Amino acid sequence: MVKLYLMTKKGYEVLNFLVNNGFTNHIAAVISSNDRNVVKDYYDEIKVLCTKAGIKFANRTENIGNINCELSVAISWRWLINENELIVFHDSILPKYRGFSPLVNMLINGEQNIGVTALFANEEYDKGDIISQSVQKIKYPITIEKAIEQITKNYIELASHIFQAVSKNEKIVGKKQLDENASYSLWRDEKDYFIDWTGDSAGIKRFVDAVGFPFKGASTTCDGKSIKILSVIEQHDVTIENRLPGKVIFLKQGKPVVVCGSGLILIGEMRLAESNELFQIKKFRTRFQ
């Protein structure tokens, strides 16, 4: 029997696959939690699906009692788990991008391949033995919402592999990682969602797409107001004698074209951070910071 720690759309889709493919009897319980860092965390959907499928469900803050299981699996989980045999699904092709927000950072960096690694948890994060990996190519531009939709297929492939082994009572084994090939992905906080206008326009486009829905979106300031940038479009660059990133250089159908460290960006949609109201600049001489 397997205890599942599930969050977000990826966790929900894996659970939906397991329920619809005859693995319900191998699920001892599902633990989930709300996540304030995302706009939609799928907590309610996971809970409803468990109720319909007759699977024991609990919030991580609740005392669920003793659950008879030989294995635990964590998907999109953000907290420490005290389990003897724990498998973690990680949003990267390990040993690259160990750590936090790997998929977001992979998209910002323009990686051509994304994927998921199933590994045994140990004392150091994302350094355990690798059980299996699932990889796919992507094309840019791509939003984080679309990337999550695509990478969910990789999650399902790995979950199927693990639950097939569980159903056949097969031993699940892993292979040690090569530490010399490792890289790390740092955690992100509010400051890390601000656009660096000194960057190139292609990188800024990737950044805005990578931190959008279901996350809170890219940020900037304008006239002392905090602004969320929801969509941008790269523009052909022009020769600027005094290039000052963040300044508006053109207006196209009322939408600002902003100077970047190299290249130009047209802001398609922006909203006030506090009220979520649509925001439009009121004067041509505007600077984003």
KEDRENPA-951593 format. One record per residue (C-alpha): x, y, z; residue in three letters. Coordinates in steps of 0.02 Angstrom, whole numbers, m for minus. Layout:
N
<<X, Y, Z>, ALA> ...
END
This chain:
289
<<0, 0, 0>, MET> <<56, 177, m40>, VAL> <<26, 339, 53>, LYS> <<18, 489, m66>, LEU> <<68, 667, m23>, TYR> <<m10, 771, m162>, LEU> <<m24, 954, m208>, MET> <<m62, 1060, m363>, THR> <<m129, 1010, m533>, LYS> <<11, 882, m556>, LYS> <<m38, 790, m398>, GLY> <<m222, 795, m446>, TYR> <<m191, 726, m621>, GLU> <<m83, 585, m554>, VAL> <<m218, 538, m429>, LEU> <<m350, 546, m566>, ASN> <<m245, 429, m674>, PHE> <<m221, 305, m531>, LEU> <<m407, 304, m490>, VAL> <<m457, 281, m672>, ASN> <<m331, 142, m705>, ASN> <<m370, 21, m565>, GLY> <<m240, 70, m435>, PHE> <<m361, 135, m302>, THR> <<m341, m22, m194>, ASN> <<m155, 14, m180>, HIS> <<m180, 189, m107>, ILE> <<m183, 186, 83>, ALA> <<m219, 372, 103>, ALA> <<m194, 543, 24>, VAL> <<m121, 691, 118>, ILE> <<m139, 865, 43>, SER> <<m125, 1049, 89>, SER> <<m172, 1223, 31>, ASN> <<m35, 1328, m50>, ASP> <<m44, 1518, m39>, ARG> <<98, 1535, m165>, ASN> <<m13, 1484, m310>, VAL> <<m178, 1555, m373>, VAL> <<m255, 1381, m392>, LYS> <<m186, 1243, m283>, ASP> <<m308, 1099, m325>, TYR> <<m332, 1057, m142>, TYR> <<m521, 1049, m158>, ASP> <<m513, 946, m317>, GLU> <<m397, 819, m236>, ILE> <<m511, 806, m85>, LYS> <<m669, 783, m191>, VAL> <<m585, 650, m298>, LEU> <<m533, 553, m143>, CYS> <<m711, 562, m75>, THR> <<m784, 496, m237>, LYS> <<m656, 356, m249>, ALA> <<m672, 305, m66>, GLY> <<m491, 350, m26>, ILE> <<m445, 409, 149>, LYS> <<m400, 594, 143>, PHE> <<m322, 716, 267>, ALA> <<m250, 890, 273>, ASN> <<m66, 891, 322>, ARG> <<m111, 983, 484>, THR> <<m228, 843, 540>, GLU> <<m183, 690, 641>, ASN> <<m224, 551, 520>, ILE> <<m170, 412, 639>, GLY> <<m75, 254, 592>, ASN> <<m85, 209, 409>, ILE> <<m28, 36, 356>, ASN> <<85, 64, 206>, CYS> <<254, 6, 143>, GLU> <<290, 158, 35>, LEU> <<253, 344, 24>, SER> <<257, 453, m132>, VAL> <<266, 644, m133>, ALA> <<214, 753, m280>, ILE> <<231, 944, m277>, SER> <<258, 934, m88>, TRP> <<340, 1079, 4>, ARG> <<367, 1013, 181>, TRP> <<476, 884, 265>, LEU> <<403, 709, 273>, ILE> <<453, 583, 406>, ASN> <<432, 416, 316>, GLU> <<547, 266, 309>, ASN> <<525, 231, 123>, GLU> <<487, 391, 28>, LEU> <<488, 423, m160>, ILE> <<491, 604, m219>, VAL> <<443, 668, m392>, PHE> <<555, 814, m440>, HIS> <<525, 936, m584>, ASP> <<695, 918, m667>, SER> <<811, 797, m752>, ILE> <<922, 764, m602>, LEU> <<1057, 792, m554>, PRO> <<1025, 960, m640>, LYS> <<915, 1087, m550>, TYR> <<914, 1009, m378>, ARG> <<813, 1115, m259>, GLY> <<670, 1237, m277>, PHE> <<562, 1299, m422>, SER> <<659, 1193, m547>, PRO> <<529, 1201, m687>, LEU> <<512, 1390, m673>, VAL> <<700, 1413, m677>, ASN> <<721, 1292, m822>, MET> <<598, 1395, m925>, LEU> <<682, 1559, m877>, ILE> <<849, 1486, m933>, ASN> <<775, 1425, m1098>, GLY> <<811, 1239, m1074>, GLU> <<760, 1138, m1225>, GLN> <<710, 984, m1124>, ASN> <<602, 973, m968>, ILE> <<562, 819, m867>, GLY> <<528, 734, m702>, VAL> <<635, 622, m593>, THR> <<569, 493, m470>, ALA> <<698, 467, m333>, LEU> <<716, 400, m157>, PHE> <<721, 539, m27>, ALA> <<871, 548, 89>, ASN> <<949, 670, 212>, GLU> <<1003, 795, 77>, GLU> <<871, 864, m39>, TYR> <<861, 791, m215>, ASP> <<1021, 687, m194>, LYS> <<940, 517, m173>, GLY> <<952, 369, m291>, ASP> <<858, 393, m455>, ILE> <<720, 267, m490>, ILE> <<664, 330, m660>, SER> <<655, 486, m768>, GLN> <<535, 549, m901>, SER> <<592, 685, m1022>, VAL> <<517, 786, m1165>, GLN> <<569, 926, m1283>, LYS> <<479, 1094, m1278>, ILE> <<464, 1243, m1394>, LYS> <<468, 1426, m1347>, TYR> <<374, 1534, m1313>, PRO> <<290, 1428, m1180>, ILE> <<198, 1482, m1022>, THR> <<219, 1395, m856>, ILE> <<36, 1343, m864>, GLU> <<67, 1255, m1030>, LYS> <<229, 1178, m968>, ALA> <<140, 1108, m814>, ILE> <<7, 1035, m928>, GLU> <<141, 952, m1034>, GLN> <<251, 892, m891>, ILE> <<100, 812, m808>, THR> <<116, 675, m939>, LYS> <<290, 639, m872>, ASN> <<220, 629, m695>, TYR> <<88, 505, m750>, ILE> <<217, 398, m840>, GLU> <<324, 385, m682>, LEU> <<173, 355, m569>, ALA> <<118, 214, m684>, SER> <<293, 138, m676>, HIS> <<294, 141, m486>, ILE> <<117, 77, m459>, PHE> <<141, m62, m586>, GLN> <<287, m120, m480>, ALA> <<185, m103, m320>, VAL> <<41, m203, m393>, SER> <<161, m343, m442>, LYS> <<254, m338, m275>, ASN> <<414, m297, m369>, GLU> <<559, m215, m279>, LYS> <<586, m33, m330>, ILE> <<771, 7, m348>, VAL> <<869, 165, m384>, GLY> <<1036, 217, m458>, LYS> <<1157, 339, m378>, LYS> <<1171, 514, m450>, GLN> <<1332, 585, m521>, LEU> <<1368, 732, m406>, ASP> <<1495, 806, m526>, GLU> <<1352, 840, m649>, ASN> <<1240, 924, m520>, ALA> <<1171, 1101, m520>, SER> <<1056, 1188, m397>, TYR> <<897, 1291, m412>, SER> <<867, 1421, m275>, LEU> <<701, 1458, m190>, TRP> <<607, 1612, m249>, ARG> <<524, 1748, m145>, ASP> <<428, 1908, m187>, GLU> <<586, 2000, m240>, LYS> <<623, 1867, m369>, ASP> <<464, 1904, m465>, TYR> <<521, 2079, m517>, PHE> <<573, 2104, m697>, ILE> <<754, 2154, m727>, ASP> <<735, 2274, m873>, TRP> <<924, 2273, m900>, THR> <<908, 2095, m967>, GLY> <<878, 2050, m1149>, ASP> <<702, 2049, m1219>, SER> <<702, 1861, m1252>, ALA> <<749, 1825, m1071>, GLY> <<617, 1945, m1006>, ILE> <<485, 1862, m1115>, LYS> <<535, 1691, m1044>, ARG> <<532, 1761, m867>, PHE> <<357, 1834, m883>, VAL> <<291, 1672, m959>, ASP> <<378, 1565, m826>, ALA> <<308, 1652, m671>, VAL> <<129, 1680, m733>, GLY> <<m30, 1583, m687>, PHE> <<m46, 1478, m580>, PRO> <<88, 1583, m494>, PHE> <<67, 1767, m451>, LYS> <<150, 1839, m605>, GLY> <<297, 1951, m650>, ALA> <<308, 2117, m557>, SER> <<369, 2292, m592>, THR> <<336, 2467, m527>, THR> <<268, 2618, m619>, CYS> <<230, 2789, m546>, ASP> <<250, 2717, m371>, GLY> <<123, 2578, m403>, LYS> <<158, 2391, m398>, SER> <<108, 2314, m564>, ILE> <<85, 2134, m620>, LYS> <<140, 2102, m800>, ILE> <<35, 1960, m872>, LEU> <<90, 1955, m1053>, SER> <<227, 2029, m1161>, VAL> <<279, 2019, m1344>, ILE> <<456, 2040, m1409>, GLU> <<481, 2182, m1533>, GLN> <<616, 2218, m1661>, HIS> <<754, 2320, m1583>, ASP> <<804, 2494, m1642>, VAL> <<962, 2593, m1620>, THR> <<949, 2694, m1459>, ILE> <<1089, 2817, m1427>, GLU> <<1056, 2829, m1240>, ASN> <<985, 2657, m1199>, ARG> <<901, 2668, m1028>, LEU> <<810, 2504, m988>, PRO> <<633, 2522, m920>, GLY> <<588, 2679, m1017>, LYS> <<441, 2678, m1138>, VAL> <<500, 2713, m1315>, ILE> <<339, 2688, m1415>, PHE> <<152, 2666, m1392>, LEU> <<68, 2539, m1505>, LYS> <<m122, 2547, m1497>, GLN> <<m106, 2618, m1322>, GLY> <<13, 2481, m1262>, LYS> <<188, 2529, m1205>, PRO> <<346, 2466, m1290>, VAL> <<484, 2461, m1159>, VAL> <<672, 2472, m1185>, VAL> <<769, 2321, m1120>, CYS> <<955, 2296, m1097>, GLY> <<947, 2230, m1274>, SER> <<788, 2220, m1376>, GLY> <<615, 2291, m1345>, LEU> <<461, 2222, m1257>, ILE> <<278, 2267, m1287>, LEU> <<172, 2245, m1131>, ILE> <<11, 2160, m1181>, GLY> <<m82, 2157, m1015>, GLU> <<m42, 2228, m844>, MET> <<m141, 2245, m683>, ARG> <<m125, 2335, m518>, LEU> <<m53, 2211, m392>, ALA> <<m168, 2262, m249>, GLU> <<m337, 2272, m338>, SER> <<m305, 2165, m494>, ASN> <<m382, 2306, m598>, GLU> <<m319, 2331, m775>, LEU> <<m180, 2461, m779>, PHE> <<m140, 2579, m923>, GLN> <<m5, 2710, m927>, ILE> <<m71, 2888, m930>, LYS> <<78, 2973, m1009>, LYS> <<206, 2931, m1140>, PHE> <<353, 2980, m1029>, ARG> <<342, 2829, m917>, THR> <<476, 2722, m838>, ARG> <<455, 2544, m771>, PHE> <<573, 2492, m631>, GLN> 
END
